[in-house]
């Protein structure tokens, strides 16, 4: 565990930049809060990772869920498990939420990735999740249907966390959808005082995707350029957000190197950082200083635009329309990864359901 000191802690003290613990593990979240974390997150992938590390803690409680719900399916128990672990983690953040009037101290919980094409299903599950605990952000994918859901949920007063997002067009579409929804809500005189929407941009996953494309298409480029694609897109999105005064905050995710953290220090934004990367950053010699306004070398941007059409689509505000989000290579790759990890979570539930001797069949 951390001793509560280090660059991340220094960042929270000296700059407006915040960080979240990219997990709902109570042990990891508690430690992260001790050196400045102001939020946390869950999804089926993360809950599966928590169970791998803490199965002995949670297995009896999952078995109890199975016994108490004798007709529940594996999927039903999997979602009850996600809810249980998320609610438990949210309690750790509630004091921060209360102190900051809802701006911080939130635990994100993610809707079913299988609903990525169905705005109605996303909204229905999100509205239910919004009743589980007060200090939440509801995560949903930035697909065509997801953008529709963002507007509707914002109108209903639900604070979203738009995820599976990697590009400037996606970030702008989210921010505009939130504005439409909140504006409709305000016109009806409904309260927005505790709303705190965020848009995740998965910085490292854009880098990952361009590296895959380079291999697939035999593209030779300066390998260092491929470490800057996500940074370039996220910095552009951040500055557009600030220029336009969007009420959505940007949230960086998916770390692959220290640029994905250090290049955003000083920004009025959050970063959702996995516990292992927190430990690396906290023992690093990276200087904590304002870099959010440092531009990415134009040569890098030009080089990426020249050789990678998908970078042009990601970097240009008008590079994609919402109906193209679902087919973007990075989106497809991430959807498949999330769906696979959900299946792995269900398999953990299945193992307990079938093999626990205390669980009787009907």
Secondary structure as the mmCIF struct_conf table of DSSP 4:
data_model
#
loop_
_struct_conf.conf_type_id
_struct_conf.id
_struct_conf.beg_label_comp_id
_struct_conf.beg_label_asym_id
_struct_conf.beg_label_seq_id
_struct_conf.end_label_comp_id
_struct_conf.end_label_asym_id
_struct_conf.end_label_seq_id
BEND BEND1 UNK A 4 UNK A 4
BEND BEND2 UNK A 6 UNK A 6
HELX_RH_AL_P HELX_RH_AL_P1 UNK A 7 UNK A 14
BEND BEND3 UNK A 15 UNK A 16
STRN STRN1 UNK A 18 UNK A 21
BEND BEND4 UNK A 22 UNK A 23
HELX_RH_AL_P HELX_RH_AL_P2 UNK A 26 UNK A 34
TURN_TY1_P TURN_TY1_P1 UNK A 35 UNK A 36
STRN STRN2 UNK A 39 UNK A 41
HELX_RH_AL_P HELX_RH_AL_P3 UNK A 44 UNK A 68
TURN_TY1_P TURN_TY1_P2 UNK A 70 UNK A 71
HELX_RH_AL_P HELX_RH_AL_P4 UNK A 74 UNK A 99
TURN_TY1_P TURN_TY1_P3 UNK A 100 UNK A 102
BEND BEND5 UNK A 103 UNK A 104
STRN STRN3 UNK A 106 UNK A 110
HELX_LH_PP_P HELX_LH_PP_P1 UNK A 111 UNK A 112
HELX_RH_3T_P HELX_RH_3T_P1 UNK A 113 UNK A 115
TURN_TY1_P TURN_TY1_P4 UNK A 116 UNK A 117
HELX_RH_AL_P HELX_RH_AL_P5 UNK A 119 UNK A 129
TURN_TY1_P TURN_TY1_P5 UNK A 130 UNK A 132
BEND BEND6 UNK A 134 UNK A 135
STRN STRN4 UNK A 136 UNK A 141
BEND BEND7 UNK A 143 UNK A 143
HELX_RH_AL_P HELX_RH_AL_P6 UNK A 144 UNK A 155
TURN_TY1_P TURN_TY1_P6 UNK A 156 UNK A 157
STRN STRN5 UNK A 160 UNK A 163
BEND BEND8 UNK A 164 UNK A 164
BEND BEND9 UNK A 167 UNK A 167
HELX_RH_AL_P HELX_RH_AL_P7 UNK A 168 UNK A 187
TURN_TY1_P TURN_TY1_P7 UNK A 188 UNK A 189
TURN_TY1_P TURN_TY1_P8 UNK A 193 UNK A 194
STRN STRN6 UNK A 198 UNK A 202
HELX_RH_AL_P HELX_RH_AL_P8 UNK A 203 UNK A 217
TURN_TY1_P TURN_TY1_P9 UNK A 218 UNK A 218
HELX_RH_3T_P HELX_RH_3T_P2 UNK A 223 UNK A 227
BEND BEND10 UNK A 228 UNK A 228
HELX_RH_AL_P HELX_RH_AL_P9 UNK A 229 UNK A 244
TURN_TY1_P TURN_TY1_P10 UNK A 245 UNK A 245
BEND BEND11 UNK A 247 UNK A 248
STRN STRN7 UNK A 249 UNK A 253
BEND BEND12 UNK A 256 UNK A 257
TURN_TY1_P TURN_TY1_P11 UNK A 258 UNK A 258
HELX_RH_AL_P HELX_RH_AL_P10 UNK A 259 UNK A 262
TURN_TY1_P TURN_TY1_P12 UNK A 263 UNK A 266
BEND BEND13 UNK A 267 UNK A 269
STRN STRN8 UNK A 270 UNK A 273
HELX_RH_AL_P HELX_RH_AL_P11 UNK A 275 UNK A 282
TURN_TY1_P TURN_TY1_P13 UNK A 283 UNK A 283
BEND BEND14 UNK A 284 UNK A 284
TURN_TY1_P TURN_TY1_P14 UNK A 292 UNK A 293
BEND BEND15 UNK A 294 UNK A 294
HELX_LH_PP_P HELX_LH_PP_P2 UNK A 295 UNK A 297
HELX_RH_AL_P HELX_RH_AL_P12 UNK A 298 UNK A 307
HELX_RH_AL_P HELX_RH_AL_P13 UNK A 309 UNK A 315
BEND BEND16 UNK A 316 UNK A 316
TURN_TY1_P TURN_TY1_P15 UNK A 317 UNK A 318
BEND BEND17 UNK A 319 UNK A 319
HELX_RH_AL_P HELX_RH_AL_P14 UNK A 322 UNK A 325
TURN_TY1_P TURN_TY1_P16 UNK A 326 UNK A 327
BEND BEND18 UNK A 328 UNK A 328
HELX_RH_AL_P HELX_RH_AL_P15 UNK A 329 UNK A 355
TURN_TY1_P TURN_TY1_P17 UNK A 357 UNK A 358
HELX_LH_PP_P HELX_LH_PP_P3 UNK A 359 UNK A 361
#
